[in-house]
Amino acid sequence: MTQSRYSLTIAGLVALVAVLFLASLLTGPAAMGAGQSLAALFGRGDEMLVLIMRELRLPRAILGLFVGAALGMSGAVMQGFLRNPLAEPGLIGTSASASLGAVLAIHTGLSAAWALALPVAALAGAALSVVLVLMLAGPRGGALALILAGIAISALAGACTSLVLNLSPNPFAANEIVFWMLGSLADRSMLHVWIAAPLMALGFAALWPTRRALEALTLGEDAAASVGVHMGRLRLMLIAGIAALIGGATAVAGSVGFVGLVVPHVLRRAVDASPARLVPASALGGAAVVLAADIAVRVIAPGRDLKLGVLTALVGAPFFLHLILKTRREGL
């Protein structure tokens, strides 16, 4: 793949994300024209419109950008590390553990007493999953040990979440838990942006240097080690980076599935299956998908609060089945 073609691909994705970001800012139940909305965003016009743009639409659009980029990049890195297009970022248990932390905050009433309790508890759950994965997989554990440790943690966190729902004496708390787990960017504020942004920045910083190592891994672990790739360090950076990105995304948006699985697979052919080039492309593609999905939930059912995670699952699940069937045919 030539550098010019890759540059055009990235430029096209950047333009798409910019258009969708602007569309997200201009989409909502309030009857506001484009010029009026943009003026309100810069503090001009009616105070109520300024409040809507700055405190509701802008944080929602920013979080859509951040969450989508986090999911897309995490999926590309995980698929590159495991050399498996069916891998997804939730494989190491971070998403399920973050969800469990948030569920406990709702169940115990901490989220009602303190506005930051829910995202903080979700981040704590994500951090705990990192510790458990490293303990179970061991310092020299390979990809199989990492996968098995992640599956075990995901199963345990899922079982604990189900137990909390089962024992919840308050039906309103149970409903809140269920709706939060469906994933959404509605009613988020700049406070949520400031909570997620630093952690996601650390995640991006940890995963960005792994691109060249992932490129070397296409030849196998032995070949990668022969050209200077330290597998233990790479695995640690991968786990920490994905946990930071997925933990931050889950803390502010709930569970949004299939983005990290579908986006890298769709863009893989566009970058000639190069892991180093797929990582930034998937970050931009993930941002575009989440922004588009969040716009769609506001347009399709504006009065019914259609959840973001529900829409991504409705689109992603059939695509996942297609991937399985395609893999089976190629294996035959």
C-alpha positions in Angstrom: 0.0 0.0 0.0 1.4 3.4 -1.0 1.8 6.2 1.5 -0.4 8.5 -0.6 -3.2 6.0 -0.6 -2.9 5.5 3.2 -2.9 9.3 3.7 -6.0 9.6 1.6 -7.7 6.9 3.7 -6.8 8.7 6.9 -7.9 12.1 5.5 -11.2 10.6 4.4 -11.8 9.2 7.9 -10.8 12.5 9.5 -13.3 14.4 7.3 -16.0 11.8 8.1 -15.5 12.2 11.8 -15.5 16.0 11.5 -18.8 15.9 9.6 -20.4 13.5 12.1 -19.1 15.6 15.1 -20.8 18.7 13.6 -24.0 16.7 12.9 -24.0 15.5 16.5 -23.8 19.1 17.7 -26.7 20.1 15.5 -29.0 17.1 16.3 -31.4 17.1 19.2 -35.1 17.7 20.2 -34.6 21.4 20.6 -35.8 23.2 17.4 -32.6 25.1 16.6 -31.2 26.1 13.2 -27.6 25.4 12.3 -26.5 29.0 12.5 -28.3 29.5 15.7 -26.8 26.4 17.3 -23.2 27.3 16.3 -23.7 30.9 17.6 -25.0 29.5 20.9 -21.9 27.2 21.1 -19.7 30.3 21.1 -21.8 32.0 23.8 -24.0 34.2 21.5 -27.8 34.2 21.6 -30.4 33.0 24.0 -29.0 31.8 27.4 -31.1 28.6 27.3 -29.7 27.7 23.9 -26.2 28.4 25.0 -26.8 26.1 28.0 -28.1 23.3 25.7 -25.2 23.5 23.3 -22.4 23.8 25.9 -23.7 21.6 28.7 -25.6 18.9 26.7 -24.7 18.6 23.1 -21.0 19.5 23.2 -20.2 16.9 26.0 -22.2 14.3 24.2 -20.4 14.8 20.9 -17.0 14.9 22.6 -17.7 11.7 24.5 -19.0 10.0 21.3 -15.6 10.9 19.7 -13.6 9.7 22.7 -15.5 6.5 23.3 -15.6 5.5 19.7 -11.9 6.1 19.3 -11.1 4.1 22.4 -13.2 1.1 21.3 -11.8 1.2 17.8 -8.2 1.4 18.8 -8.5 -1.2 21.5 -10.1 -3.6 19.1 -7.4 -3.1 16.5 -4.6 -3.6 19.0 -6.2 -6.7 20.5 -6.8 -8.3 17.1 -3.2 -7.5 16.1 -1.7 -8.9 19.3 -3.8 -12.1 19.1 -3.6 -12.3 15.3 -7.3 -13.0 15.2 -9.9 -10.9 13.5 -12.6 -12.2 15.9 -10.9 -10.8 19.0 -12.4 -7.8 20.7 -11.3 -5.5 23.6 -13.7 -6.9 26.2 -11.8 -10.2 26.0 -9.5 -9.3 28.9 -12.5 -8.7 31.2 -12.1 -4.9 31.6 -15.6 -4.0 30.3 -17.4 -6.6 32.5 -15.4 -5.5 35.6 -16.0 -1.8 35.0 -19.7 -2.6 34.6 -19.7 -4.5 37.8 -18.2 -1.5 39.6 -20.8 0.8 38.3 -23.6 -1.7 39.1 -22.4 -1.9 42.7 -22.4 1.9 43.0 -26.0 2.0 41.8 -27.0 -0.9 44.0 -25.5 0.5 47.2 -26.9 4.0 46.6 -23.5 5.6 46.3 -24.4 7.0 42.8 -27.4 8.8 44.3 -25.3 10.3 47.2 -22.4 11.3 45.0 -22.6 12.2 41.3 -19.0 10.9 40.6 -19.5 7.5 42.4 -20.7 5.6 39.3 -17.8 6.5 37.0 -15.2 6.2 39.8 -16.5 2.8 40.8 -16.4 1.7 37.1 -12.8 2.9 36.9 -12.0 1.0 40.1 -13.5 -2.2 38.6 -11.4 -1.7 35.4 -8.2 -1.3 37.5 -9.0 -4.4 39.5 -9.4 -6.4 36.3 -5.9 -5.4 35.2 -4.4 -6.6 38.5 -6.3 -9.9 38.2 -5.4 -10.5 34.6 -1.7 -9.9 35.4 -1.9 -12.2 38.4 -3.7 -15.0 36.5 -1.8 -14.8 33.3 1.6 -14.5 35.0 4.5 -12.3 34.0 5.5 -14.7 31.2 2.1 -15.9 30.2 1.4 -16.1 26.5 -1.7 -15.1 24.5 -3.6 -18.2 25.5 -3.1 -17.5 29.2 -4.2 -13.9 28.7 -7.4 -15.0 26.9 -8.2 -17.6 29.5 -7.6 -15.1 32.4 -9.8 -12.5 30.6 -12.6 -15.0 30.0 -12.5 -16.1 33.7 -12.7 -12.5 34.9 -15.5 -11.6 32.5 -17.5 -14.7 33.6 -17.0 -13.9 37.3 -17.9 -10.2 36.8 -20.9 -11.1 34.8 -22.1 -13.6 37.5 -21.6 -11.0 40.2 -23.6 -8.4 38.2 -26.4 -10.9 37.8 -26.3 -11.6 41.5 -26.6 -7.9 42.3 -29.6 -7.7 40.0 -31.1 -10.8 41.5 -30.7 -9.5 45.1 -31.7 -5.9 44.5 -34.6 -5.1 46.8 -35.4 -1.9 44.9 -37.0 -2.3 41.5 -36.1 1.2 40.6 -32.4 0.5 41.3 -32.7 -2.6 39.2 -34.2 -0.7 36.3 -31.5 1.9 36.6 -28.8 -0.8 36.5 -30.4 -2.4 33.4 -30.7 0.9 31.5 -27.2 1.9 32.4 -25.8 -1.4 31.1 -27.5 -0.8 27.8 -25.1 2.0 27.1 -25.9 5.7 26.4 -24.3 9.1 26.0 -27.5 11.0 26.9 -27.5 13.4 29.9 -23.7 13.5 30.1 -21.9 16.7 31.1 -18.5 18.2 30.8 -17.7 16.6 34.2 -17.9 13.2 32.5 -15.6 14.4 29.8 -13.0 15.5 32.4 -13.3 12.2 34.2 -12.8 10.0 31.0 -10.3 12.2 29.1 -7.2 11.9 31.3 -7.5 8.1 31.5 -8.2 7.7 27.8 -5.2 9.9 27.0 -3.0 7.5 29.1 -4.5 4.6 27.2 -3.8 6.2 23.8 -0.3 7.0 24.9 0.3 3.4 26.0 -1.1 1.7 22.9 0.3 4.1 20.2 4.0 2.9 20.5 2.8 -0.8 20.1 2.0 -0.3 16.4 5.5 -1.4 15.2 5.6 -4.3 17.5 2.2 -5.5 16.3 3.5 -5.2 12.7 6.4 -7.5 13.7 4.1 -9.9 15.4 2.5 -10.8 12.0 5.5 -13.0 11.5 5.1 -14.8 14.8 6.4 -14.2 18.4 9.8 -15.7 17.7 10.4 -13.5 14.7 9.1 -10.4 16.6 11.5 -11.2 19.5 14.4 -11.6 17.1 13.9 -8.0 15.9 13.8 -6.6 19.4 10.2 -6.9 20.5 10.0 -7.6 24.3 6.9 -9.6 24.6 6.5 -9.1 28.3 6.7 -5.3 28.0 4.3 -5.4 25.0 1.8 -7.5 26.9 1.9 -5.1 29.9 1.5 -2.0 27.8 -1.4 -3.7 25.9 -3.3 -4.7 29.0 -2.8 -1.3 30.7 -3.7 0.7 27.6 -6.8 -1.3 26.8 -7.9 -1.2 30.4 -7.5 2.6 30.5 -9.4 3.1 27.3 -12.2 0.6 27.9 -12.5 1.5 31.6 -12.8 5.2 30.8 -15.4 4.5 28.0 -17.5 2.1 30.2 -17.4 4.5 33.1 -19.1 7.3 31.2 -21.1 5.5 28.5 -21.9 2.0 29.9 -21.5 -1.1 27.8 -21.2 -0.3 24.0 -20.5 -3.5 22.2 -19.2 -4.7 18.8 -17.5 -1.4 17.8 -14.1 -2.8 18.7 -14.8 -6.0 16.8 -16.5 -4.6 13.7 -14.5 -1.4 12.9 -11.0 -3.0 12.6 -12.3 -5.8 10.4 -14.1 -3.3 8.1 -11.0 -1.2 7.7 -8.4 -4.0 7.5 -8.6 -4.3 3.7 -8.4 -0.5 3.3 -5.0 -0.5 5.0 -3.8 -3.8 3.4 -4.0 -5.6 6.7 -1.1 -3.6 8.2 -1.5 -3.6 12.0 0.6 -0.4 12.4 -1.8 1.5 10.0 -4.9 -0.2 11.2 -4.6 1.2 14.8 -5.0 4.9 13.9 -7.6 4.1 11.1 -9.6 2.1 13.6 -9.5 4.9 16.2 -11.0 7.3 13.6 -13.4 4.6 12.3 -14.6 3.8 15.8 -15.2 7.5 16.5 -17.3 7.8 13.3 -19.4 4.7 14.1 -20.2 5.8 17.7 -21.0 9.4 16.6 -23.2 8.0 13.8 -25.0 5.6 16.1 -25.6 8.3 18.7 -27.1 10.6 16.0 -29.3 7.6 14.9 -30.7 7.0 18.4 -31.8 10.6 18.5 -33.4 10.5 15.1 -35.0 7.0 15.1 -36.8 7.2 18.4 -36.4 10.7 19.9 -39.1 10.2 22.5 -38.3 6.6 23.5 -34.6 6.9 24.6 -33.3 4.2 22.4 -30.0 3.1 23.9 -26.7 3.4 22.1 -25.5 -0.1 23.1 -28.7 -1.6 21.8 -28.3 0.0 18.3 -24.6 -1.1 18.0 -25.5 -4.6 19.1 -28.3 -4.8 16.5 -25.9 -3.8 13.8 -22.8 -5.6 15.1 -24.3 -9.0 16.0 -25.3 -9.9 12.4 -21.9 -8.7 11.3 -20.2 -10.9 13.9 -22.2 -13.9 12.6 -21.1 -13.1 9.1 -17.5 -13.1 10.3 -17.9 -16.5 11.9 -19.5 -18.0 8.7 -16.8 -16.4 6.6 -14.0 -17.8 8.8 -15.6 -21.3 8.7 -15.8 -21.2 4.9 -12.2 -20.2 4.7 -11.2 -22.9 7.1 -12.9 -25.5 5.0 
